[in-house]
Amino acid sequence: MSLGVHFRNRIAWVSLAALAAASIALAQRGGGFGRFTSFPFQALPNAPYDGRFTFVRISYETKPGGFWYRGLPAWAHGYPIAERNLMKIMNEISYLGAHDHDVDTLAFDDPNLFKYPVAYIIEVSWWTMTDYEGQKLREYLDKGGFLIVDDFKAPGDFGSEGWDPFEKNIKRIYPNARFVDMQPTDPIFHAFFEINRLDNFPQAYNAGRPIFRGLYEGNDPARRLLMIVNYNTDVSQYWEWSGRGLRPFDETNEAYKLGVNYIIYGLTH
């Protein structure tokens, strides 16, 4: 489940603000919700597997109340602009060589998921999970996969039921699962960029403080992190909006740093 990643020995300290600006043309080519949604919504075709890193977004059956603008299901918010912009940044600062235009959407029970070391799921307040999907998710994580959980709203925000339904889903596959509040000293926050504070990440529209939680192998923080959860925040909103001038560069930079560190951690652990 690992990919060889070779980084430059020395990184030119060009600000991520400039790199985010480079994504403007990408966002303009890709458009936004209006270009990529129809009624009903259809995802873009997946790229043929060629061994290169591809951002994988998890699709799922969305609960009632989770269908928004023009029939967009909860799992597709920000798709595909957010991941395209993040992969553009990854290719600017590393030798990852990721697909930065092609993006894949896979369900947890799709056998092709095991070809990819990192997966991303969003808006899990509306996530339904069958027993078989849960079984395959556990196999994926146990075999070395890494899951990023993002755009996860607290109770009451846009109709979200908050933390409990998500934790119940995870405990269906890991009955003894214990999520822990992440600390700035945890390795994932130093996988590439040095992130020494977790209280300064800006909010796009959520109220209150972002909360970062993790689930470790065997509930042991000394072992591998299986998943990282961005709770009460939407980090990918900044990736999506970076080409539109809707948020300041310095705030967008912080969101990109998190995304880069998450990908690097998933590839190297």
N, C-alpha and C positions, 0 to 999 in steps of 0.2 A: 504493500500500500504506500510505498514511499517513492518520491521522485528525486533524482539527483538535482541539486540546486547549487550553482556556482555563482558566487557574488564577486563583484570587483573588489580588489584588495583595498582600493581607496575610493571613497564616494566623494564626488565633487559636491560641496555643500551648497547646492542650488536649492532654494526654498521650494517646498511643496506648493506654495502659492503659484509659482511659475508653472509647475507641472499641472496643477489644476486648471490653469488658464489654457494649457495645451489641449484640454479636453473639450473646449468650446466647439470646435469644428466637429468633433465626434458627436456631441449632443445635438448639434444642428442637423447632422446627417441622419441621426437616429430618430429625432423628434421626441415626442413625449407620449402621454397616455393616448392622445387623439390619434396618433399614427399607428399605435400598436394594439389598440383595442378595437373590438367589434362587438356586436351583440349576436350570439354569445362570444365571449373572449376565446381566442385561440393563440397558443404559444407559437413562437417561431420554430422552425425545424431544428433539431439538434445537429451539431457538427459531427461528421464521421470521426470516430476515435482514431487518433494518430500518435498517442503517447505524450503530446504536449499538454501542459496544464490548461484546463478548461474550468471556468467557474461554473459550479453546479448548484442550481437553485431547486429546492425540493417543492414539488407540486403535491397538493393534497385535496381531498374533498372538503370544500368549505362549508362550515355550518351556516344556517340561515342568519342573516344579519351581517354577513361578511362579504357581501357583494356591493361594490361601490361604483364609482364613476364608470358609466357605459358598460356595466356588467363585469367590471374587473374583479376577479376573486381575490380574497385576502392575501393569498400566497404570492401574488404577482405585483404587489405594490412596488413601484420604482423600476420594474422590469421593462426593458433590458438595459436601460441607461445607467443605472447605479453600478451594476457589475462591469459594464464596458468601461466606465470611467475608472473604476478601481484597477482593472487589469491594465489600462493605459499607464497608470501610475506605477504599477508593479514592473512593467517592462521598461519604464524610464529609469528606475533606480536599481534594477537588478538584471541578471542574465537569465531570468526565469523563462523568457520566451513564450509567455502565455498567449493563448488566443485572446485578442482584445476586441474582437468584433463578434465572433461566434460565442454564444452562451447556450448552456444546456439546461433543460428542465427535466428532472427525473423524480419518480415516486420512490419511496423507501423500499418498495417491494420489486423494483426494477433491478435485475441482476447486473445491469451495466453500471450501477452505482459503485460496485466494488472495484471498478477501474480508476476511481477518483479518490484521492486521499482527503479532500476537504469538501464538505457540503454545507449549504446555507439554507436556513428556513426562516420565514418571516411571518409576523402576525399570528402567533400560535394561540392566541385567544380563540381563534376560529378554526383551529386545526382539529380535524377528526382523524382518528388512527384506528385502523382495523387491527385485530390480533396478529394477522400475518405481517402487516407492515411493521408492527412493533417488534415481532420476532426478527425481521430482517434488519431493522435499525439496530437492535442489540448486537446482531452478528457483525454489522458494519463497524460499530464502535469497538467491539471486542477485538476485531482483527486489525485495528490501527486507524480506523477512520476518525475524523474530527468534525464536530458539528458546531456551526456558528448559528446562534439564535438571536434574531434582531427584530426591531420594530415591534416591541412587546409592551403593550400599554397596561397601565394600572387600572383597577376597577373603575368603571364609569366613563373612562375616556373613549369616546366614539362607540360606546356600547360594549366595551371589553369586559370580560368577566375576571380579568386579572390573573394572578399567579396560580391559584388553586387548580383550575382545569389542566394547565400545562404540567404541573407537578404530578397530578394524578395519572396523566398519560405516561410520564417517565417511570412512575412507580409500578405501572403495569409490566414494565420490562426489567426494571431494577427495583424490586420491592423494598430494598433497604437503602435506596438512594438518599443521600444527604447533600443538598446543595449548600455551598459555603459562599459567604461574601468575599469577593476577591480583594486582595491587598496590592498596593503599588509595587511591593517587592516580589510579587509572583513572576515566575520566568516569562510568561506570555507577554508581559508588558515591557520586556527587554529583549525580545526575540530579534528585533532589528532596530527600531527606534527606542530611545530611553524615555519611557513614560513614567514619571515619578509621582504623579498625582492623578487621582481618579475623581476629584471633586470639581474639576474645571472644564469638563466636557460640556459644550453648549447644547441646548435643547432647540429643536426646530419648532415644536409646537406643544410638547408635553409640559405639564406643570410639575414642579418639584425636582428632586435630585435624581439623576440617573443612578441606577444600581447595577453593579456587575457581579454576577454569580457564576459559579463553576461547579461542575460535577467531575470528580476525580475517580480514577480507576480504584476500585475497592474502597472508596470514600477516604482515600489516603492522600493528602495534599503533597506528599513527597513523591507520589507516582504521577503517571501521565494524566493530563487533563483531557477528558473525553468531550466535553462541550463547554462553550463559553456563552453566557446569556446576557444580552444587553436589555435589562428590564427598565421599564418606565423611560424609554428613550428610543430614538430611531436614528441610528448612526448612518444608515444607508441613505437617508434623506439628504444628507450633505453630499454624498457621492453623486447622487442623482442631480442635485441642484448646482453642482460646481460649475457646470457649463452655462448656467443661466443668469449668473450674477445676483441670485436671490439671497445669498448669505456672504458675510465677509470672508476673505481668504484665510485669515488667521483661525477662524472657527472651523472652516472646512479642512484646514491642515490637520487639526486634532483628530477629526473623524477619519481622515486618510491614514494617519499614523496607526490608529487602532486596527483598521482593515489590513494594512500591510503586516503588522505584527501577528494578527490572527492567522493569515495565510502562511507566513513563515513558520510559525509555531506548528501548525498542522502538517507542514511538509517535513519538519525536522524532528517530530516526536511520534 
